[in-house]
């Protein structure tokens, strides 16, 4: 009975069928790739906790902004970062 069920199932094979699924894991894969460079999971977690906060400041989703808005937001991000770096250094 199991063999007949398998034959009646719709098995589609195409090289782009899983793209939507794979794209949803893209951010997880990027984090895994970064974590593989560290010696321990604790070290990776400390870095990524800070890295995630910083990267959200600079990842501006350019495709949703006009050129003028993008320039203003990027300038704001760099000025915020410069202020933060100056406070940390002082």
MDAnalysis code that builds the backbone (N, CA, C; Angstrom):
import MDAnalysis as mda
import numpy as np

u = mda.Universe.empty(270, n_residues=90, atom_resindex=np.repeat(np.arange(90), 3), trajectory=True)
u.add_TopologyAttr("name", ["N", "CA", "C"] * 90)
u.add_TopologyAttr("resid", np.arange(1, 91))
u.add_TopologyAttr("resname", ["UNK", "UNK", "UNK", "UNK", "UNK", "UNK", "UNK", "UNK", "UNK", "UNK", "UNK", "UNK", "UNK", "UNK", "UNK", "UNK", "UNK", "UNK", "UNK", "UNK", "UNK", "UNK", "UNK", "UNK", "UNK", "UNK", "UNK", "UNK", "UNK", "UNK", "UNK", "UNK", "UNK", "UNK", "UNK", "UNK", "UNK", "UNK", "UNK", "UNK", "UNK", "UNK", "UNK", "UNK", "UNK", "UNK", "UNK", "UNK", "UNK", "UNK", "UNK", "UNK", "UNK", "UNK", "UNK", "UNK", "UNK", "UNK", "UNK", "UNK", "UNK", "UNK", "UNK", "UNK", "UNK", "UNK", "UNK", "UNK", "UNK", "UNK", "UNK", "UNK", "UNK", "UNK", "UNK", "UNK", "UNK", "UNK", "UNK", "UNK", "UNK", "UNK", "UNK", "UNK", "UNK", "UNK", "UNK", "UNK", "UNK", "UNK"])
u.atoms.positions = np.array([
    [0.835, -1.194, 0.000],
    [0.000, 0.000, 0.000],
    [0.870, 1.245, 0.000],
    [1.967, 1.191, 0.709],
    [2.852, 2.350, 0.783],
    [3.459, 2.661, -0.578],
    [3.811, 1.630, -1.300],
    [4.417, 1.820, -2.611],
    [3.436, 2.496, -3.579],
    [2.172, 2.121, -3.540],
    [1.177, 2.754, -4.400],
    [0.970, 4.218, -4.039],
    [1.021, 4.530, -2.738],
    [0.880, 5.927, -2.312],
    [2.010, 6.780, -2.860],
    [3.216, 6.248, -2.875],
    [4.360, 6.999, -3.384],
    [4.213, 7.258, -4.879],
    [3.667, 6.286, -5.592],
    [3.523, 6.455, -7.035],
    [2.445, 7.483, -7.375],
    [1.447, 7.591, -6.526],
    [0.373, 8.534, -6.820],
    [0.717, 9.954, -6.347],
    [1.747, 10.091, -5.550],
    [2.127, 11.424, -5.077],
    [2.673, 12.256, -6.234],
    [2.492, 13.543, -6.125],
    [2.961, 14.465, -7.166],
    [4.417, 14.813, -6.887],
    [5.331, 14.228, -7.635],
    [6.756, 14.498, -7.486],
    [7.186, 15.417, -8.611],
    [7.443, 16.657, -8.249],
    [7.901, 17.608, -9.260],
    [9.373, 17.878, -9.035],
    [10.122, 17.841, -10.091],
    [11.544, 18.147, -9.965],
    [11.902, 19.220, -10.980],
    [12.375, 20.303, -10.441],
    [12.815, 21.415, -11.276],
    [13.876, 22.138, -10.479],
    [14.878, 22.650, -11.130],
    [16.007, 23.195, -10.393],
    [15.665, 24.460, -9.603],
    [14.534, 25.111, -9.883],
    [14.205, 26.342, -9.163],
    [13.009, 26.199, -8.213],
    [12.537, 24.997, -7.971],
    [11.372, 24.816, -7.106],
    [11.651, 25.201, -5.657],
    [12.863, 25.001, -5.182],
    [13.177, 25.261, -3.774],
    [13.762, 26.647, -3.542],
    [13.779, 27.512, -4.534],
    [14.393, 28.823, -4.355],
    [13.756, 29.626, -3.237],
    [12.430, 29.603, -3.150],
    [11.747, 30.387, -2.108],
    [12.124, 29.875, -0.728],
    [12.226, 28.581, -0.579],
    [12.603, 27.993, 0.709],
    [14.043, 28.330, 1.033],
    [14.920, 28.176, 0.081],
    [16.335, 28.451, 0.322],
    [16.572, 29.933, 0.603],
    [15.853, 30.810, -0.055],
    [16.023, 32.245, 0.164],
    [15.615, 32.624, 1.583],
    [14.644, 31.936, 2.148],
    [14.226, 32.262, 3.507],
    [15.305, 31.910, 4.531],
    [16.227, 31.030, 4.186],
    [17.305, 30.643, 5.089],
    [18.586, 31.438, 4.840],
    [18.540, 32.395, 3.960],
    [19.750, 33.122, 3.566],
    [20.423, 33.806, 4.756],
    [19.645, 34.450, 5.637],
    [20.230, 35.143, 6.775],
    [20.836, 34.169, 7.780],
    [20.185, 33.041, 7.947],
    [20.718, 32.020, 8.836],
    [22.031, 31.478, 8.290],
    [22.081, 31.245, 6.999],
    [23.312, 30.734, 6.380],
    [24.455, 31.733, 6.537],
    [24.158, 33.022, 6.400],
    [25.196, 34.047, 6.539],
    [25.748, 34.031, 7.965],
    [24.859, 33.930, 8.956],
    [25.318, 33.869, 10.349],
    [26.147, 32.617, 10.602],
    [25.738, 31.487, 10.039],
    [26.502, 30.249, 10.209],
    [27.891, 30.376, 9.605],
    [27.973, 31.033, 8.459],
    [29.262, 31.212, 7.799],
    [30.191, 32.075, 8.650],
    [29.627, 33.128, 9.240],
    [30.425, 33.990, 10.118],
    [30.858, 33.221, 11.356],
    [29.947, 32.448, 11.937],
    [30.254, 31.718, 13.172],
    [31.327, 30.655, 12.960],
    [31.448, 30.133, 11.765],
    [32.433, 29.080, 11.499],
    [33.861, 29.590, 11.638],
    [34.059, 30.880, 11.592],
    [35.406, 31.454, 11.681],
    [35.901, 31.591, 13.119],
    [35.036, 31.392, 14.090],
    [35.399, 31.599, 15.487],
    [35.821, 30.299, 16.146],
    [36.608, 30.442, 17.214],
    [37.107, 29.262, 17.915],
    [36.065, 28.656, 18.842],
    [35.174, 29.480, 19.362],
    [34.163, 28.961, 20.278],
    [32.814, 29.605, 19.992],
    [31.776, 28.949, 20.438],
    [30.430, 29.482, 20.236],
    [30.218, 30.751, 21.058],
    [30.824, 30.821, 22.239],
    [30.694, 32.009, 23.084],
    [31.306, 33.242, 22.445],
    [32.482, 33.057, 21.858],
    [33.154, 34.161, 21.167],
    [32.318, 34.624, 19.983],
    [31.772, 33.697, 19.245],
    [30.928, 34.047, 18.101],
    [29.674, 34.782, 18.549],
    [29.078, 34.333, 19.640],
    [27.858, 34.975, 20.126],
    [28.120, 36.398, 20.596],
    [29.250, 36.621, 21.266],
    [29.590, 37.979, 21.705],
    [29.768, 38.905, 20.511],
    [30.454, 38.410, 19.491],
    [30.663, 39.224, 18.294],
    [29.344, 39.495, 17.579],
    [28.550, 38.456, 17.379],
    [27.316, 38.613, 16.615],
    [26.285, 39.488, 17.327],
    [26.277, 39.473, 18.653],
    [25.348, 40.326, 19.395],
    [25.629, 41.793, 19.091],
    [26.900, 42.156, 19.015],
    [27.274, 43.524, 18.673],
    [27.115, 43.771, 17.184],
    [27.534, 42.820, 16.382],
    [27.500, 42.977, 14.928],
    [26.082, 43.200, 14.420],
    [25.111, 42.483, 14.967],
    [23.721, 42.640, 14.522],
    [23.199, 44.041, 14.780],
    [23.567, 44.623, 15.913],
    [23.123, 45.980, 16.221],
    [23.758, 46.998, 15.275],
    [25.012, 46.798, 14.956],
    [25.718, 47.744, 14.082],
    [25.234, 47.603, 12.644],
    [25.061, 46.388, 12.171],
    [24.703, 46.176, 10.766],
    [23.309, 46.709, 10.462],
    [22.404, 46.696, 11.448],
    [21.074, 47.251, 11.196],
    [21.127, 48.757, 11.018],
    [22.140, 49.388, 11.577],
    [22.316, 50.827, 11.391],
    [22.701, 51.152, 9.950],
    [23.526, 50.294, 9.342],
    [24.051, 50.583, 8.013],
    [23.320, 49.873, 6.879],
    [22.497, 48.876, 7.166],
    [21.744, 48.192, 6.113],
    [20.450, 48.968, 5.886],
    [20.405, 49.755, 4.823],
    [19.349, 50.741, 4.642],
    [18.247, 50.340, 3.682],
    [18.275, 49.167, 3.126],
    [17.264, 48.732, 2.157],
    [17.145, 49.741, 1.009],
    [18.201, 49.881, 0.291],
    [18.350, 50.875, -0.760],
    [17.228, 50.817, -1.794],
    [16.743, 49.645, -2.098],
    [15.717, 49.498, -3.135],
    [14.398, 50.160, -2.756],
    [14.205, 50.500, -1.485],
    [12.960, 51.136, -1.055],
    [13.078, 52.651, -0.903],
    [14.248, 53.199, -1.134],
    [14.489, 54.613, -0.882],
    [14.827, 55.346, -2.171],
    [14.490, 56.616, -2.195],
    [14.956, 57.455, -3.289],
    [16.432, 57.757, -3.038],
    [17.117, 58.244, -4.044],
    [18.546, 58.533, -3.909],
    [18.783, 59.585, -2.823],
    [17.937, 60.576, -2.783],
    [18.088, 61.645, -1.794],
    [17.895, 61.098, -0.367],
    [16.845, 60.305, -0.168],
    [16.599, 59.715, 1.157],
    [17.747, 58.799, 1.563],
    [18.242, 58.021, 0.615],
    [19.350, 57.112, 0.907],
    [20.575, 57.886, 1.367],
    [20.915, 58.963, 0.672],
    [22.080, 59.771, 1.052],
    [21.907, 60.366, 2.445],
    [20.717, 60.856, 2.741],
    [20.472, 61.434, 4.064],
    [20.557, 60.382, 5.160],
    [19.949, 59.236, 4.931],
    [19.989, 58.175, 5.948],
    [21.398, 57.631, 6.143],
    [22.145, 57.519, 5.050],
    [23.519, 57.039, 5.169],
    [24.369, 58.044, 5.938],
    [24.186, 59.327, 5.643],
    [24.924, 60.360, 6.375],
    [24.558, 60.330, 7.859],
    [23.270, 60.156, 8.166],
    [22.840, 60.047, 9.564],
    [23.480, 58.842, 10.250],
    [23.515, 57.718, 9.553],
    [24.105, 56.505, 10.122],
    [25.588, 56.716, 10.424],
    [26.313, 57.332, 9.509],
    [27.740, 57.551, 9.739],
    [27.980, 58.571, 10.842],
    [27.131, 59.595, 10.954],
    [27.313, 60.559, 12.040],
    [27.004, 59.910, 13.393],
    [25.959, 59.070, 13.448],
    [25.676, 58.331, 14.682],
    [26.852, 57.430, 15.066],
    [27.410, 56.758, 14.075],
    [28.536, 55.864, 14.342],
    [29.757, 56.656, 14.806],
    [30.014, 57.808, 14.197],
    [31.156, 58.641, 14.600],
    [30.981, 59.131, 16.038],
    [29.759, 59.540, 16.393],
    [29.499, 59.976, 17.772],
    [29.701, 58.830, 18.758],
    [29.201, 57.652, 18.402],
    [29.342, 56.496, 19.275],
    [30.817, 56.115, 19.445],
    [31.548, 56.095, 18.339],
    [32.965, 55.727, 18.396],
    [33.752, 56.745, 19.223],
    [33.395, 58.032, 19.110],
    [34.080, 59.060, 19.900],
    [33.795, 58.876, 21.398],
    [32.557, 58.516, 21.738],
    [32.213, 58.286, 23.142],
    [32.924, 57.071, 23.715],
    [33.062, 56.035, 22.905],
    [33.754, 54.818, 23.364],
    [35.235, 55.104, 23.550],
    [35.828, 55.886, 22.641],
    [37.248, 56.182, 22.717],
    [37.575, 57.110, 23.888],
    [36.624, 57.933, 24.287],
    [36.885, 58.918, 25.376],
    [36.827, 58.288, 26.742],
])
